[in-house]
Amino acid sequence: MYRLSRVSLSRCSLNGLLLALMSMPGQAAESPAQNYPIQTTPMSGGDGSVEQFDHNAYSLPLGNMSMTKRLDFSVGNSFFRNPWVAAPASTEARDGLGPLLNTNSCQGCHIKDGRGHPPAGDESPIALFLRLSLPAQQAEPEVLEQRGALPVPNYGLQLQTAAISGADPEGKLVIAYRPREVTFADGTSVTLKEPLYSIAEPAYGELPEDLQTSPRLAPPMIGLGLLAAIPEADLLAAADPDDADGDGISGRANQVWDLRTGSTVMGRFGWKAGEPSIEQQGMHAFAGDMGLTSSLVPQTDCMASQGCDDFPDGGTPEVSDDVADFVTFYASSLAVPMRRDMDDPAVKQGAERFNALGCASCHTPRHRTAADAERPALADQIIWPYSDLLLHDMGDALADHRSEFQADGREWRTPPLWGIGLAQTVNPRAGFLHDGRARTLEEAILWHGGEAEAAAQSYRDLPEDQRAELIRFLESL
């Protein structure tokens, strides 16, 4: 068995932390309300927000989308939900799967359009996979500029743990856990589960000693079109890569390769903001997760030495431009559920405390989409995603020690929090953070480090009732 480095992810942050640290034990810090707004509307996703709070909460189209566009949404949903098959097949619109893959459908990872979960026991991983690479110092500058990382000989940039008939999976992802105790100021404690990753039975040759890995859990799909419509200038205005204001927060934008324009642009999607657009993220998922080519991404992650060309393909490309457009439209049109329980006193107190502890420094509550967004349903919307979409140093405990474009091994993009209170309603086994290690929202907070360490420590210093209020706020999102 080949032993890998351990990993992890997520963040709250600080900026109001001095207020929290100076407050008396057991006493809530004052809220820097002048800096961070408190959400007073349930319409987290603007006019397109939907009133759906069950297991289908993430699967509805934008509420303000025209009826004529809902047919396109339904077609995209069909290709997103239904499994693809190996070629040749009578299902010509969905053939060409593999030969190396992680799953056979988008929905297989993004369960009910929500986040995935780590495997339990002897289950095969589906919604959790490993990114692979060699150290960036070994790569030519052009490779890093256009691919973000250096592929591993015979294995590429992702471990494929499944294969079609006649092909061998690249290996088995093995996860072990060890306990990690966290004690609060009041003496109570929580036992976290620290994951340890390894690859067993590598099928295409010995894995290099300097192999770099990063586990990635499928994230929720809601609100992606709205995030894409936030003006880049607004996001860059919040960046402070050198921490010029001295608040301990130094968010910065990742700069990534845009296949559509053939140039370097700001990234905003993926755990390390490694993708510039919903389209490119989706086509890379088709190629890496399911072994399917598209016009935008005509090569899968299969290396020449692995013999994938010996298998029948599903056409050139396997994901037609029409299908790619439908899936991209679907992914950009999933609505954000409305907030709940906003009048609950505990939720209100939790919202104030979220700002006071400094969580809003990275989890920026409010944005406005561009008035000239390409689709009317996405244009000029006040939205509450609770993210700046920037990279932040999250400390050693969550570091994967693997760079991706300009993101280093300690940096992760701030994940949006909207809808997070329904995550385990949509998928009862859903995990939090980049690899799903956190079983609860509190565990996710406790893993925060780096730029978020002061905020996490302030949370640990709170009495139990005030910690519960912050969690109630998150559950209301």
C-alpha positions, 0 to 999 in steps of 0.5 A: 500500500502506498502511503499519502499525505493527510489532508483537509479543508474549509474556513470561517475567518476573523477581522472582527476577532479583536472584538471577540478576543477582548470580550469577557469570558461567557460574554458575546463580542460586539458585532462590527455591524458597520462592516458586515451586513446582517441578512434581513430577507429570506431571498438568499438567491435573489428573486430566483430563490425557492421555497423548498426545504425537503430532499429536493431543496437543491434541485429546483430551477431559478424561481424567476426563470422564464417558462420557455427556459425550463424545458432546457433546464429539464433536458440538462437535468436528464443528462446530469441525472441519468447514467452514461454507458460504455460504447458502443450502445444503443443509447448513442447520446450517452455512450462513451463512458470510460474506460477509466472513471470514478462514476457514471453520472453527474448525480452520482457525485452531486447527490440530489444536486448537493454535496457528496459523502465519504465512503463508509466501511468497505464502500467504493468512493464515488463522490470523493476522489483524489487529485494527483500531481508531481511537485510543481518545481519539476514542471515546465512553466507552460504546463503549470500555466495551462494545466495548473499542476504536473500530471503523474506518469501513467496516472494523470491528474486524478485517481480513477477508482473504477473502470468499464469491462476489460479495463483496470481501475487505477487503484483503490482509495483507502481512508483510515481515521484517527481521533483528534480531540478539541476542548472548549474553554468550558471544559467540554470536548469534541472528538474529530476524525482526521482522515489518512489517505492511501492508495492500494493496488496501483494498476499502472506501475509504481507510484512516485515517492514525491506523489502529491494528492488532494482529496475532493468531495463533490460540492453542492450545485446551487447558485452557481450561475449567480456566483458567475454573475458577480462582477470580477472587479467586486471580488478583486476589490476585496482581495488583500494578498499582502494583508495591507490592512493588518487584519490577518486576512489576506484573500487573493484570487487564483489565476487559471487557464481559460480554455475558451479564451486561451488566456489566464483569467480569475478562477472562482469555481472548485475547492481551490478556485481552479476553474474560471467558468461553470462550462469548463468545470463541467467539461473537466468533470466529464473528462476526469470523472467519467472519461468523456470527451467534449469539444472544450476538453477533447482529452480525458485524464487517461494517459497514453500508456494506459491503453484507453485508445484500444477501447471503442469511443462514443464519437468525437466528441462524446459529449456533443456541443448541444449536450454540453450546453444543456448541462451547463445551462442546468448547472447555472440555473439551480436555485438557492433555497430561501432562509428559514427561522430568521425571526428565531432569537437564537438565529438572530443572535447567531448572525450577530456572533458570526460577524463579531467573530470575524467569520464574515471576513471571508464568508462575505454575506452579500453580493450584487450580480452584474446588471448586464449579466448574460441572462435576465434571471441572473442580472442585478440580483442582491444575493447572500452566498456568504463567500468572497470566492477568494483563496485563504490560508487555512493552516496545516490541519487543512493543508493538502500540500499540493498547488493548483495554478497559483493556489498553494498547498495551504490555500482553499477558496471560501466555500459559499454557505447558502443552503448549508442548513439543508445539506443533510436534509438533501443527503443525510450522509453529506460531509462538510469541508473539502473531503467531508471529514466534518460530520457536523457544522461545529466540526467544520468550524473546529477544523479552521486554522491559518487565517481563520485560527483566531475566529475558531479560537474565539468560537472555542472560547464561547459558552455552550449556549452561544456556540449553539446560537451560531450553529442555529444561524448556520442551520437557517441559511 
